[in-house]
Amino acid sequence: MSIGTEEKAAREIIEAALQEGINYFDTADLYDFGENEKIVGAALKDVRDKVIIATKVGNRWYPDKTGWSWDPSKSYIKESVKQSLKRLGTDYIDLYQLHGGTIEDNIDETIEAFEELKTEGYIRYYGISSIRPNVIREYVKKSHIVSVMMQYSILDRRPEEEVLPNLHERGISIVTRGPLAKGLLSDKMLEKISPKGYPDYSQEELLEVLPVLKDRLAAQRSFTEIALQYNLAHPAVATVAAGASSPEQVRDNAKAVRSQHLTQEEIRLIKEISKAGKYKEHR
């Protein structure tokens, strides 16, 4: 999502990822009106059999491109997959994800669309991208999803109690997004604090909590390492989708993932200093 639309610069970011051994690339038909899929597909064409390409569906752009509407219908999903395949320049998608979802959707119809796409060979697996506990529960109960993409970080620990154990128990993997919490969980943390704060944290709370976390945990290593290792410490997490807008960021993230794992004491300390959080909506 963060690589931009300048093809040369975007390709350099993707090539840096490949050089670092990264093999999971997550895009969506929504990003840059489909241009993101085109760039990702072209950059990965020569290594197609060595990478996992994930994309998403469900958001329909208005004709004037001023916004989009939600459409999880079977007809839209089955038509959209063909457009995504064309833009990606591939004949199959490794992981096709519903890009959202509400409890009011016709979930049975949506599942039917994904199951048919699997049978027809257009996709290998499917999952959902959602933080709504009530929606996640329905898909766990009714479908064969292999993954749920959701926001998860030291500053957003809401999935820990209610969602992650349930999914892990059923062999459904988590793809985490926002692991660095918009840069708040990096060495530039104080520059990234906004007056609006972050979910569950006011600006004042961030100014208090972040320096404590850094002092107690990141004296000998980067805070990016702490943040990404915290995500990876949970057994339900299969992939950390950390955005990058430069090759340097990709290399930093890869280095952080290869760094020393957190100890149980460090994980305990993080949980003690940060908030557990709870989903207040979608009950």
Contacts in CASP RR format, 6 or more apart in sequence:
PFRMAT RR
TARGET T0000
AUTHOR 0000-0000-0000
METHOD contacts of the structure
MODEL  1
MSIGTEEKAAREIIEAALQEGINYFDTADLYDFGENEKIVGAALKDVRDK
VIIATKVGNRWYPDKTGWSWDPSKSYIKESVKQSLKRLGTDYIDLYQLHG
GTIEDNIDETIEAFEELKTEGYIRYYGISSIRPNVIREYVKKSHIVSVMM
QYSILDRRPEEEVLPNLHERGISIVTRGPLAKGLLSDKMLEKISPKGYPD
YSQEELLEVLPVLKDRLAAQRSFTEIALQYNLAHPAVATVAAGASSPEQV
RDNAKAVRSQHLTQEEIRLIKEISKAGKYKEHR
1 27 0 8 1.000
1 28 0 8 1.000
1 31 0 8 1.000
1 36 0 8 1.000
1 243 0 8 1.000
2 243 0 8 1.000
2 244 0 8 1.000
2 245 0 8 1.000
3 9 0 8 1.000
3 10 0 8 1.000
3 13 0 8 1.000
3 14 0 8 1.000
3 36 0 8 1.000
3 39 0 8 1.000
3 244 0 8 1.000
3 245 0 8 1.000
4 10 0 8 1.000
4 32 0 8 1.000
4 36 0 8 1.000
4 39 0 8 1.000
4 245 0 8 1.000
5 32 0 8 1.000
5 35 0 8 1.000
5 36 0 8 1.000
5 39 0 8 1.000
7 39 0 8 1.000
7 42 0 8 1.000
10 39 0 8 1.000
10 43 0 8 1.000
11 39 0 8 1.000
11 42 0 8 1.000
11 43 0 8 1.000
12 247 0 8 1.000
13 244 0 8 1.000
13 245 0 8 1.000
13 246 0 8 1.000
13 247 0 8 1.000
13 249 0 8 1.000
13 250 0 8 1.000
14 25 0 8 1.000
14 39 0 8 1.000
14 40 0 8 1.000
14 43 0 8 1.000
14 44 0 8 1.000
15 43 0 8 1.000
15 247 0 8 1.000
16 247 0 8 1.000
16 250 0 8 1.000
16 251 0 8 1.000
17 25 0 8 1.000
17 244 0 8 1.000
17 250 0 8 1.000
17 254 0 8 1.000
18 47 0 8 1.000
18 51 0 8 1.000
20 250 0 8 1.000
20 251 0 8 1.000
20 254 0 8 1.000
21 254 0 8 1.000
22 250 0 8 1.000
22 254 0 8 1.000
23 50 0 8 1.000
23 51 0 8 1.000
23 52 0 8 1.000
24 51 0 8 1.000
24 52 0 8 1.000
24 54 0 8 1.000
24 239 0 8 1.000
24 241 0 8 1.000
25 40 0 8 1.000
25 44 0 8 1.000
25 51 0 8 1.000
25 52 0 8 1.000
25 53 0 8 1.000
25 54 0 8 1.000
26 54 0 8 1.000
26 55 0 8 1.000
26 149 0 8 1.000
26 175 0 8 1.000
26 241 0 8 1.000
27 36 0 8 1.000
27 37 0 8 1.000
27 40 0 8 1.000
27 53 0 8 1.000
27 54 0 8 1.000
27 55 0 8 1.000
27 56 0 8 1.000
27 88 0 8 1.000
28 36 0 8 1.000
28 37 0 8 1.000
28 55 0 8 1.000
28 56 0 8 1.000
28 57 0 8 1.000
28 59 0 8 1.000
28 97 0 8 1.000
28 99 0 8 1.000
29 37 0 8 1.000
29 55 0 8 1.000
29 56 0 8 1.000
29 57 0 8 1.000
29 58 0 8 1.000
29 59 0 8 1.000
29 80 0 8 1.000
29 83 0 8 1.000
29 84 0 8 1.000
29 87 0 8 1.000
29 99 0 8 1.000
30 56 0 8 1.000
30 59 0 8 1.000
30 61 0 8 1.000
30 68 0 8 1.000
30 99 0 8 1.000
31 37 0 8 1.000
33 61 0 8 1.000
33 65 0 8 1.000
34 87 0 8 1.000
37 55 0 8 1.000
37 84 0 8 1.000
37 87 0 8 1.000
37 88 0 8 1.000
38 87 0 8 1.000
38 88 0 8 1.000
40 53 0 8 1.000
40 88 0 8 1.000
41 53 0 8 1.000
41 87 0 8 1.000
41 88 0 8 1.000
41 89 0 8 1.000
41 90 0 8 1.000
42 89 0 8 1.000
44 51 0 8 1.000
44 53 0 8 1.000
45 89 0 8 1.000
48 90 0 8 1.000
52 94 0 8 1.000
52 95 0 8 1.000
53 88 0 8 1.000
53 90 0 8 1.000
53 93 0 8 1.000
53 94 0 8 1.000
53 95 0 8 1.000
54 93 0 8 1.000
54 94 0 8 1.000
54 95 0 8 1.000
54 96 0 8 1.000
54 97 0 8 1.000
54 175 0 8 1.000
55 84 0 8 1.000
55 88 0 8 1.000
55 93 0 8 1.000
55 95 0 8 1.000
55 96 0 8 1.000
55 97 0 8 1.000
56 96 0 8 1.000
56 97 0 8 1.000
56 98 0 8 1.000
56 99 0 8 1.000
56 129 0 8 1.000
57 76 0 8 1.000
57 77 0 8 1.000
57 80 0 8 1.000
57 81 0 8 1.000
57 84 0 8 1.000
57 96 0 8 1.000
57 97 0 8 1.000
57 98 0 8 1.000
57 99 0 8 1.000
58 70 0 8 1.000
58 71 0 8 1.000
58 72 0 8 1.000
58 76 0 8 1.000
58 77 0 8 1.000
58 80 0 8 1.000
58 98 0 8 1.000
58 99 0 8 1.000
58 100 0 8 1.000
59 68 0 8 1.000
59 69 0 8 1.000
59 70 0 8 1.000
59 71 0 8 1.000
59 99 0 8 1.000
59 100 0 8 1.000
60 68 0 8 1.000
60 69 0 8 1.000
60 70 0 8 1.000
60 71 0 8 1.000
60 76 0 8 1.000
61 67 0 8 1.000
61 68 0 8 1.000
62 68 0 8 1.000
62 69 0 8 1.000
70 100 0 8 1.000
70 101 0 8 1.000
70 102 0 8 1.000
72 98 0 8 1.000
72 100 0 8 1.000
72 101 0 8 1.000
72 105 0 8 1.000
72 106 0 8 1.000
72 109 0 8 1.000
72 110 0 8 1.000
73 106 0 8 1.000
73 109 0 8 1.000
73 110 0 8 1.000
73 113 0 8 1.000
74 109 0 8 1.000
74 110 0 8 1.000
74 112 0 8 1.000
74 113 0 8 1.000
74 116 0 8 1.000
77 110 0 8 1.000
77 113 0 8 1.000
77 114 0 8 1.000
77 117 0 8 1.000
78 113 0 8 1.000
78 116 0 8 1.000
78 117 0 8 1.000
81 93 0 8 1.000
81 96 0 8 1.000
81 117 0 8 1.000
81 122 0 8 1.000
81 123 0 8 1.000
82 122 0 8 1.000
84 93 0 8 1.000
85 91 0 8 1.000
85 92 0 8 1.000
85 93 0 8 1.000
85 122 0 8 1.000
92 121 0 8 1.000
92 122 0 8 1.000
92 123 0 8 1.000
92 124 0 8 1.000
93 122 0 8 1.000
93 123 0 8 1.000
93 124 0 8 1.000
94 123 0 8 1.000
94 124 0 8 1.000
94 125 0 8 1.000
95 123 0 8 1.000
95 124 0 8 1.000
95 125 0 8 1.000
95 126 0 8 1.000
95 127 0 8 1.000
95 146 0 8 1.000
95 147 0 8 1.000
96 114 0 8 1.000
96 117 0 8 1.000
96 122 0 8 1.000
96 123 0 8 1.000
96 125 0 8 1.000
96 126 0 8 1.000
96 127 0 8 1.000
97 126 0 8 1.000
97 127 0 8 1.000
97 128 0 8 1.000
97 129 0 8 1.000
97 147 0 8 1.000
97 149 0 8 1.000
98 110 0 8 1.000
98 114 0 8 1.000
98 126 0 8 1.000
98 127 0 8 1.000
98 128 0 8 1.000
98 129 0 8 1.000
98 130 0 8 1.000
99 129 0 8 1.000
100 128 0 8 1.000
100 129 0 8 1.000
100 130 0 8 1.000
100 132 0 8 1.000
100 135 0 8 1.000
101 128 0 8 1.000
101 130 0 8 1.000
101 132 0 8 1.000
101 135 0 8 1.000
102 132 0 8 1.000
102 135 0 8 1.000
103 132 0 8 1.000
103 134 0 8 1.000
103 135 0 8 1.000
103 138 0 8 1.000
103 282 0 8 1.000
105 135 0 8 1.000
107 135 0 8 1.000
107 138 0 8 1.000
107 139 0 8 1.000
107 142 0 8 1.000
108 142 0 8 1.000
111 139 0 8 1.000
111 142 0 8 1.000
111 143 0 8 1.000
114 123 0 8 1.000
114 126 0 8 1.000
114 127 0 8 1.000
114 143 0 8 1.000
115 143 0 8 1.000
115 144 0 8 1.000
117 123 0 8 1.000
117 126 0 8 1.000
118 124 0 8 1.000
118 125 0 8 1.000
118 126 0 8 1.000
125 146 0 8 1.000
125 147 0 8 1.000
126 143 0 8 1.000
126 144 0 8 1.000
126 145 0 8 1.000
126 146 0 8 1.000
127 139 0 8 1.000
127 145 0 8 1.000
127 146 0 8 1.000
127 147 0 8 1.000
127 148 0 8 1.000
127 149 0 8 1.000
128 135 0 8 1.000
128 136 0 8 1.000
128 139 0 8 1.000
128 145 0 8 1.000
128 147 0 8 1.000
128 148 0 8 1.000
128 149 0 8 1.000
129 148 0 8 1.000
129 149 0 8 1.000
129 150 0 8 1.000
129 175 0 8 1.000
129 177 0 8 1.000
130 136 0 8 1.000
130 148 0 8 1.000
130 149 0 8 1.000
130 150 0 8 1.000
131 150 0 8 1.000
131 151 0 8 1.000
131 158 0 8 1.000
131 159 0 8 1.000
131 279 0 8 1.000
132 279 0 8 1.000
132 281 0 8 1.000
132 282 0 8 1.000
133 162 0 8 1.000
133 163 0 8 1.000
133 279 0 8 1.000
133 282 0 8 1.000
133 283 0 8 1.000
134 282 0 8 1.000
134 283 0 8 1.000
135 282 0 8 1.000
136 148 0 8 1.000
136 163 0 8 1.000
136 167 0 8 1.000
137 166 0 8 1.000
139 145 0 8 1.000
139 148 0 8 1.000
140 166 0 8 1.000
140 167 0 8 1.000
140 170 0 8 1.000
140 172 0 8 1.000
145 172 0 8 1.000
146 172 0 8 1.000
146 173 0 8 1.000
147 172 0 8 1.000
147 173 0 8 1.000
147 174 0 8 1.000
147 175 0 8 1.000
147 238 0 8 1.000
147 239 0 8 1.000
148 163 0 8 1.000
148 167 0 8 1.000
148 172 0 8 1.000
148 173 0 8 1.000
148 174 0 8 1.000
148 175 0 8 1.000
149 174 0 8 1.000
149 175 0 8 1.000
149 176 0 8 1.000
149 177 0 8 1.000
149 241 0 8 1.000
150 159 0 8 1.000
150 163 0 8 1.000
150 174 0 8 1.000
150 175 0 8 1.000
150 176 0 8 1.000
150 177 0 8 1.000
151 159 0 8 1.000
151 176 0 8 1.000
151 177 0 8 1.000
151 178 0 8 1.000
152 158 0 8 1.000
152 159 0 8 1.000
152 164 0 8 1.000
152 174 0 8 1.000
152 176 0 8 1.000
152 177 0 8 1.000
152 178 0 8 1.000
152 179 0 8 1.000
152 231 0 8 1.000
152 237 0 8 1.000
153 176 0 8 1.000
153 178 0 8 1.000
153 179 0 8 1.000
153 180 0 8 1.000
153 181 0 8 1.000
153 185 0 8 1.000
153 227 0 8 1.000
153 230 0 8 1.000
153 231 0 8 1.000
154 181 0 8 1.000
154 185 0 8 1.000
154 213 0 8 1.000
154 226 0 8 1.000
154 227 0 8 1.000
154 230 0 8 1.000
154 270 0 8 1.000
154 274 0 8 1.000
155 181 0 8 1.000
155 184 0 8 1.000
155 185 0 8 1.000
155 198 0 8 1.000
155 199 0 8 1.000
155 200 0 8 1.000
155 201 0 8 1.000
155 206 0 8 1.000
155 274 0 8 1.000
156 178 0 8 1.000
156 181 0 8 1.000
156 198 0 8 1.000
156 199 0 8 1.000
156 200 0 8 1.000
156 277 0 8 1.000
157 271 0 8 1.000
157 274 0 8 1.000
157 275 0 8 1.000
157 276 0 8 1.000
157 277 0 8 1.000
158 199 0 8 1.000
158 200 0 8 1.000
158 276 0 8 1.000
158 277 0 8 1.000
158 278 0 8 1.000
158 279 0 8 1.000
159 174 0 8 1.000
160 234 0 8 1.000
160 276 0 8 1.000
161 276 0 8 1.000
161 278 0 8 1.000
162 278 0 8 1.000
162 279 0 8 1.000
164 174 0 8 1.000
164 234 0 8 1.000
164 236 0 8 1.000
164 237 0 8 1.000
165 236 0 8 1.000
167 173 0 8 1.000
167 174 0 8 1.000
167 236 0 8 1.000
168 234 0 8 1.000
168 235 0 8 1.000
168 236 0 8 1.000
172 236 0 8 1.000
173 236 0 8 1.000
173 237 0 8 1.000
173 238 0 8 1.000
173 239 0 8 1.000
174 234 0 8 1.000
174 236 0 8 1.000
174 237 0 8 1.000
174 238 0 8 1.000
174 239 0 8 1.000
175 238 0 8 1.000
175 239 0 8 1.000
175 240 0 8 1.000
175 241 0 8 1.000
176 231 0 8 1.000
176 237 0 8 1.000
176 239 0 8 1.000
176 240 0 8 1.000
176 241 0 8 1.000
177 241 0 8 1.000
178 241 0 8 1.000
178 242 0 8 1.000
178 243 0 8 1.000
179 185 0 8 1.000
179 227 0 8 1.000
179 228 0 8 1.000
179 230 0 8 1.000
179 231 0 8 1.000
179 240 0 8 1.000
179 241 0 8 1.000
179 242 0 8 1.000
180 186 0 8 1.000
180 224 0 8 1.000
180 227 0 8 1.000
180 228 0 8 1.000
180 242 0 8 1.000
181 198 0 8 1.000
181 227 0 8 1.000
182 192 0 8 1.000
182 198 0 8 1.000
183 189 0 8 1.000
183 192 0 8 1.000
184 192 0 8 1.000
184 193 0 8 1.000
184 198 0 8 1.000
184 206 0 8 1.000
184 210 0 8 1.000
185 223 0 8 1.000
185 224 0 8 1.000
185 226 0 8 1.000
185 227 0 8 1.000
186 192 0 8 1.000
186 222 0 8 1.000
186 223 0 8 1.000
186 224 0 8 1.000
186 227 0 8 1.000
187 218 0 8 1.000
187 222 0 8 1.000
187 223 0 8 1.000
187 224 0 8 1.000
189 210 0 8 1.000
189 214 0 8 1.000
189 223 0 8 1.000
190 207 0 8 1.000
190 210 0 8 1.000
190 211 0 8 1.000
193 203 0 8 1.000
193 206 0 8 1.000
193 207 0 8 1.000
193 210 0 8 1.000
194 203 0 8 1.000
195 203 0 8 1.000
196 203 0 8 1.000
197 203 0 8 1.000
197 205 0 8 1.000
197 206 0 8 1.000
198 206 0 8 1.000
200 275 0 8 1.000
200 277 0 8 1.000
201 209 0 8 1.000
201 275 0 8 1.000
209 273 0 8 1.000
209 274 0 8 1.000
212 273 0 8 1.000
213 223 0 8 1.000
213 226 0 8 1.000
213 270 0 8 1.000
213 273 0 8 1.000
213 274 0 8 1.000
214 223 0 8 1.000
216 269 0 8 1.000
216 273 0 8 1.000
217 223 0 8 1.000
217 226 0 8 1.000
217 266 0 8 1.000
217 269 0 8 1.000
217 270 0 8 1.000
218 225 0 8 1.000
218 226 0 8 1.000
221 259 0 8 1.000
221 260 0 8 1.000
222 252 0 8 1.000
222 256 0 8 1.000
224 252 0 8 1.000
224 253 0 8 1.000
224 256 0 8 1.000
225 255 0 8 1.000
225 256 0 8 1.000
225 259 0 8 1.000
225 260 0 8 1.000
226 262 0 8 1.000
226 266 0 8 1.000
226 270 0 8 1.000
227 256 0 8 1.000
228 240 0 8 1.000
228 242 0 8 1.000
228 253 0 8 1.000
228 256 0 8 1.000
228 257 0 8 1.000
229 256 0 8 1.000
229 257 0 8 1.000
229 259 0 8 1.000
229 260 0 8 1.000
229 261 0 8 1.000
229 262 0 8 1.000
230 262 0 8 1.000
230 267 0 8 1.000
230 270 0 8 1.000
231 237 0 8 1.000
231 240 0 8 1.000
232 240 0 8 1.000
232 257 0 8 1.000
232 261 0 8 1.000
233 261 0 8 1.000
233 262 0 8 1.000
233 267 0 8 1.000
240 257 0 8 1.000
242 253 0 8 1.000
243 249 0 8 1.000
243 253 0 8 1.000
244 250 0 8 1.000
244 253 0 8 1.000
262 270 0 8 1.000
END
